[in-house]
Amino acid sequence: MYYSVNKLFSLIEPIFRNNVFEHNIIDVNEF
């Protein structure tokens, strides 16, 4: 169970980080 959750998180984390990174770039461009 723990391994499955950890593996799932390892797949989701990069996507989440990319979304945050792109969102920050958009915010910077709006200024």
Helices and strands as residue ranges (DSSP letters): H 2-30
